[in-house]
Amino acid sequence: MYDIKDFSEDKKHRIAIMRDEYVFKQFFIQNIAMLEQYAFSIVKDACHAEDVASEVFWEIWNMGSKLTQIKSVSAYLYRATKNKCLNLLRNKIVRYEAVEVHGNTLVDDLSPEALLISAEKTSEIEHAIDQLPPKTKEAFLLVKDCQMTYKQAAEAMGIAVKTVDRHIQIAVAKLYFILKEKK
């Protein structure tokens, strides 16, 4: 079995109640490798094992006063790690693969051709937005470009929120129609 070091009631109190980061850090450093090894023995994936162990320690830190009620922290760590690993396996999480495995299949999104196509599409969209009626264009740009809420846009334009909503509906419909014609 993996030898996870337990800690005294005093240290438990210092972590749970006094929020002593130094004591927690020492406990973490003493036990993280063992917990990762235990998780790895279940999930057979180093990245997932590291994630699981880190999550369990994060939960310990965030338990607060509930930590003082745990009789054996090491037993809790084993049980929590095992449960997280089993949940991970049950959910059939996709395993990490090194980028080198797919090195030849990756698409270069920053190729000159992709940048040119992107610039052309952006230009078409900007031209389509310019064709919108002035108030509709203003509402659309405030909401979509400036990322305002409908309420903020309504206040800025001095109109009702429902009117902003209607302007956005009109803008989306017209933009869809204009951009669809370009295809």
N, C-alpha and C positions, 0 to 999 in steps of 0.2 A: 504494500500500500504506500501511497505517497505521504510524506511526513510534513503535514501542514502544522505549523506552530500555533498553538492556542495562546490566548493572552489572559492576564489576570482581570479580576473584577475592577481593579483600579484603572487599568488601561482601557477597559470597556467603557467605564464611566468618563474617562478623559476624552475618548473619541465621541461617544454618544451625547454627552451633556455639555462638556467644556469645548467640544469641537477642536481638539488639539490635533492640528495637521501633522506635527512632527511625529507623534505617537502613531498616527495612522500610516504615515509614510514609511516608518520603520516596519510596521506590520506588513504593509504592502510589499516592500522590498524583500522581506524574509520569505514571503509566500507566493508571490506571483508566478515564479518559474514552476513551482510544484503544481499550482492550480492549472497552469497552461498545459503541463505534461498530462495531468489527469484529463483535461478536456480533450487533448489530442488523442488520448487512448480511446476516446469514444467517437469523436467526429472524423479522425484521420485527416485533418486539414489544419495546417499550422496557423493560417490566417484566421479561420473561424475559432480555433482554440484560443488564440490571443484575444479575439473579440469577446468571447464568452467569459474568460477570466476577468477581463477588464470590466465588463458589465456587472459581474458578481461583486467585485470590489466597489464599484460605483454605488451599487445598491446598499452595501454595508455602510459606506460613508453617509448616504442619504437616509438611513433608517432613523437617525435621531435617537430619541429615548427608547424606541422599540428594541434597539440593540442590547440594552441592559437586561431585557427579558429573555434573551437567548442563553441557554445554559452552556452549550458548547459551540463556540463560533466555528471551530474547525469542522464539526459535523454539519453545521449549517452551510459552510462553504462547499463541502462535498455534495450535499443534497441539492443546493441551488445550481451548482455547476452541472451536475448530472441532469437535472430537469431542463436547464437551458439547452444542453447538448441534445437531449432527446427531442425537444421542441424543434430545434434546428433541423435535425434529421427528419422529423415527421413532416415538416413544411417543405422538405426537399429543396433547400436553398441551393442555387447554382454555385458551383465551386469556382473559386478564383483560378484563373490561368494566367501564366506569365505572358506579357505582351509579345515576347519573342516567338511564342507559339503561333501567333497570328500576324507576325510582322509583315508578311507579303500580302496579306489580304486587307490591311487597313487602307481606308480611303483618305487621300490627302485633300481635306476640305479647303486648304489654302492654295490650291493650284491656281494659276492664272485664269484658266478657263472657268473654274468655279467662282472666282472673284468677279469675273466679267459678267457671268450669268446673274450673279447676285446683284451687281450694280444695275443691270438692265431691269431686273424685277423691281428693285427699289425705285428706280426712275419711273416705271409704269405705275407703281402704287402712289407715288407722290403726285404724278400727273392726274390720276383718278381722284385723289383727295382734293386737288385744286378745282375739279369740276363740280364739287359739291356746293349747294347753296351756302352763303356766308355764315348764317347762324348754325347750320348743321355742321359745317366744316369746323367752326369754332368749338362747338360742343364735342365733336369727335376728337379733335386735337387735345383739348383739355383732359378728356378722359383717357384716351389711348396713348398720347404722346407724353403729356405731363403727369400721367398716372394719378389724376385726381379722382376722388369718388364722385358719384353723381351729385351728391349733396354739395360738395365743394365746388363743382363745376356750376351748379345752379346758382350758388351764392356769387360766384365770380361773374356770371353772366346776368344776374338779376332776374332769373326766371325760376319756375317751379321745377322740382326734381322730376316730376312726370314728363315735363316738356323736354328736359335733357334726355330722359330715357327714350322718348319718341324720336328726338334728333338722332340718337345713336342707332335706333332701329332703321331709320331712313338711310343714314350713312352706310350702314352695313349692307343693306339691300342694294343701294346704288353702286357701291364699290364692287359688290359681287357681280352685278350686271355688267358694269364697265370692264372689269378684269376678265370676265368670262368671254366677252366679245373679242378681246385681244388674242385669245388662244387660237 
